[in-house]
């Protein structure tokens, strides 16, 4: 082989080697960039709904909602979840306006919400909702006894929606008191006669009774039984799917149940 041909072959080989090395370097850099700079996801959650979503002693969001999503985030390193605590009524408003990317506040499905938002497909808790009153009351045993009574509800909640429709359908005058007071304030209002009842579920009432002296009881048949879900904007199907996948794995390996026991005292995920 002539000297000129050898030089040409060497030049071609060198070009190929540089090309391959360059591609490999770019791929490694891209991969490193994608994992070192995860996309920030803002989670809107509650500030006064203990033990589900509230502020700890240092003012940071905590509770079951945050505990679940912190584990989800560990399994989705392409994201960095940050938490903003706010009043219940502002979470979905902030979601719709783009200020947050996930709404996390024990959201159950209803027709109005599903018109405006995308719900996850994997529930992460189950609530059997019943009428809740002081144990000292003997005049409220079912929803039929609420006519002309004051019932505490959160604006936009399933409980509010249920009672609004109940009033329309039955011609009753259940007085809905809208707001999201902390538990101590709510129970004090009940003891003072300002509030007659609210809707809750067994695990929540058990915790309230442990903290405030065994004063509450559940009455009547279940109002509704529902799973709760994370909520997204309609176009966030990718984020929804990835969070659902992580939740599904957490159910299978028992992690979700452990988080429920940690924050709620028992496994309420089924």
Secondary structure as UniProt FT lines:
FT   HELIX           3..36
FT   STRAND          39..46
FT   STRAND          48..49
FT   TURN            50..52
FT   STRAND          53..55
FT   TURN            57..58
FT   STRAND          61..62
FT   HELIX           64..75
FT   TURN            77..78
FT   STRAND          79..86
FT   HELIX           88..97
FT   STRAND          102..107
FT   HELIX           111..116
FT   STRAND          118..119
FT   STRAND          125..134
FT   TURN            135..136
FT   HELIX           143..146
FT   TURN            147..148
FT   STRAND          150..153
FT   TURN            155..156
FT   HELIX           158..170
FT   STRAND          175..178
FT   HELIX           183..191
FT   TURN            192..193
FT   STRAND          197..201
FT   HELIX           202..212
FT   STRAND          216..232
FT   TURN            234..235
FT   HELIX           237..252
FT   TURN            253..254
FT   HELIX           255..264
//
